[in-house]
Amino acid sequence: MLASYAPTRVLIVCRQEPFCDVAVALSDDGGGSDVARLVDAFLQPEQLVADNQYWCAACNAPSDAVKQTAIASAPDVLVVTLKRFRYSLAGRTKLCTAVSLSAQLAVGGRCYTLVGVCVHSGSSAVAGHYYAYARAEHTGANGANSSCWMCLNDERSSLTSFESIQAVADRFVYDVPYALFYLAVDARPAAVDGRSLVAVPAELRSQVDSDNELWRQQRKRRRTSTAATSSLKHSNNGDYD
């Protein structure tokens, strides 16, 4: 009896496109994980089968396939976004799943260190407050480098520690990391006014400058309004003959 076989057709489709961030999904079972494992899972092959088959244009039919994302050119600054907002027929909800921050990452053949954390505060997925943690670099008189973490919350700033950032959700259950900023350890920073900074694209820097100017104008209007209200109250409480 002769053996028979069905020929298999393999089609490889490769598409390159620029990206702003790596958006990783959280665990569906509510269990915690760490950022390094979430990024690794994001880059793993995904089987497209059954109801999730790939539409093959060459075959003109749905086909089993393997989908995988790979970083062809790793950036100097890597932004990792945690998918904390879930959409369903019932609306949008926020996921407060605990995630352990990874101080170091290895992605796309480069090593990264954590330099910034954006936190979303609040139980709602449609409102809330954002504040950030940033790692500040210092160069001493002897040329030695050191760093510290700062908490930046509106107009307030204070010293903190990486351990405190890791435990922020233990103190405030609805304060969870949302966007993480990693700097490649081999990045060549540009010196600006004596400070060491990674070069920012001109378009992005223009947008940030515009947002900062808008914020300054809003703050000025608030102060003017507060001063006028205070003056009016003082006049109304004065002594009259």
URTABEL-V652159 format. One record per residue. N is the residue number from 1. PSI is psi in radians with two decimals (NA if undefined). OMEGA is omega in whole degrees, -180 to 180 (999 if undefined). Layout:
N_PSI_OMEGA, N_PSI_OMEGA
//
This chain:
1_2.23_-179, 2_2.45_176, 3_2.62_178, 4_2.80_180, 5_2.74_176, 6_2.19_-179, 7_2.47_-180, 8_2.28_180, 9_2.18_-179, 10_2.15_180, 11_2.15_-180, 12_2.12_178, 13_2.12_-179, 14_2.24_180, 15_2.23_177, 16_2.39_178, 17_2.60_178, 18_2.69_179, 19_2.63_179, 20_-0.56_-178, 21_2.90_174, 22_1.92_-177, 23_1.96_-175, 24_2.49_-180, 25_2.57_176, 26_2.89_-178, 27_2.37_180, 28_-0.43_-177, 29_0.06_178, 30_-0.03_180, 31_2.66_-178, 32_2.88_177, 33_-3.07_175, 34_2.79_-173, 35_-0.70_-179, 36_-0.74_-180, 37_-0.64_179, 38_-0.72_178, 39_-0.70_178, 40_-0.72_178, 41_-0.63_179, 42_-0.57_-176, 43_0.00_-180, 44_2.69_178, 45_2.53_178, 46_2.23_-180, 47_2.15_177, 48_1.70_-176, 49_3.05_176, 50_-2.14_-178, 51_-0.09_-178, 52_0.59_-179, 53_2.77_179, 54_2.37_177, 55_1.97_-177, 56_2.00_-179, 57_-0.59_-179, 58_-0.62_-180, 59_-0.32_-175, 60_0.76_-179, 61_2.73_175, 62_2.45_-177, 63_2.65_172, 64_2.52_-178, 65_2.94_175, 66_2.19_-180, 67_2.33_179, 68_2.41_177, 69_2.31_177, 70_2.51_179, 71_1.89_-176, 72_-0.66_-179, 73_1.81_-176, 74_2.33_-177, 75_2.93_174, 76_-0.70_179, 77_2.10_-179, 78_2.17_179, 79_2.15_178, 80_2.08_179, 81_2.28_177, 82_2.19_-178, 83_1.49_-177, 84_-0.04_-179, 85_2.11_-177, 86_2.40_-179, 87_2.41_176, 88_3.14_178, 89_-0.44_180, 90_-0.15_-179, 91_-2.85_-178, 92_2.31_180, 93_2.76_-180, 94_2.38_177, 95_2.10_-180, 96_0.52_179, 97_2.33_179, 98_2.31_178, 99_2.21_178, 100_2.24_-179, 101_2.42_176, 102_2.08_-179, 103_-0.46_-179, 104_2.57_176, 105_2.56_172, 106_1.94_-176, 107_2.35_175, 108_0.56_179, 109_0.12_179, 110_2.68_178, 111_2.41_-176, 112_2.68_175, 113_2.49_-177, 114_2.26_-180, 115_-0.17_-179, 116_2.55_179, 117_2.19_174, 118_2.24_-176, 119_2.36_172, 120_2.19_-179, 121_2.27_179, 122_2.67_-178, 123_-0.31_-175, 124_2.59_176, 125_-0.11_-178, 126_0.04_179, 127_3.08_179, 128_-2.88_-176, 129_2.49_177, 130_2.42_168, 131_3.01_-170, 132_2.76_169, 133_2.42_-180, 134_2.48_178, 135_2.13_-179, 136_2.36_179, 137_2.46_179, 138_2.50_173, 139_2.04_-177, 140_3.04_-180, 141_-0.48_-180, 142_0.07_178, 143_-0.04_-180, 144_2.46_180, 145_2.49_176, 146_2.91_-179, 147_2.78_176, 148_2.79_179, 149_2.44_178, 150_2.49_172, 151_2.17_-177, 152_1.84_-175, 153_1.72_-174, 154_-2.09_-178, 155_0.05_-177, 156_2.45_175, 157_2.54_-178, 158_2.70_177, 159_2.54_177, 160_-2.90_-179, 161_2.82_178, 162_-0.64_179, 163_-0.66_179, 164_-0.66_178, 165_-0.72_179, 166_-0.59_-173, 167_0.20_-175, 168_-0.65_-179, 169_-0.35_176, 170_-0.54_179, 171_-0.67_-179, 172_1.80_-169, 173_-0.48_-178, 174_0.13_175, 175_1.80_-174, 176_2.49_176, 177_2.41_-176, 178_-0.81_179, 179_2.36_-177, 180_2.44_-177, 181_2.13_-178, 182_2.40_179, 183_2.28_178, 184_2.32_-177, 185_-0.36_179, 186_0.18_179, 187_2.54_179, 188_1.74_-177, 189_2.66_176, 190_2.49_180, 191_2.18_179, 192_2.02_-179, 193_0.67_178, 194_-0.08_179, 195_2.61_-178, 196_1.98_-178, 197_2.58_172, 198_2.37_-178, 199_2.30_-179, 200_2.34_178, 201_2.50_-175, 202_-0.71_-179, 203_-0.73_179, 204_-0.74_179, 205_-0.68_178, 206_-0.71_179, 207_-0.72_179, 208_-0.76_178, 209_-0.69_179, 210_-0.76_179, 211_-0.69_180, 212_-0.70_179, 213_-0.71_177, 214_-0.73_179, 215_-0.72_179, 216_-0.69_179, 217_-0.73_179, 218_-0.71_179, 219_-0.69_179, 220_-0.72_179, 221_-0.67_178, 222_-0.73_-180, 223_-0.70_178, 224_-0.73_179, 225_-0.71_179, 226_-0.73_180, 227_-0.72_180, 228_-0.70_179, 229_-0.72_179, 230_-0.70_179, 231_-0.67_180, 232_-0.74_179, 233_-0.69_180, 234_-0.70_179, 235_-0.69_-179, 236_-0.43_-179, 237_0.04_-177, 238_2.98_178, 239_2.37_179, 240_2.53_176, 241_NA_999
//
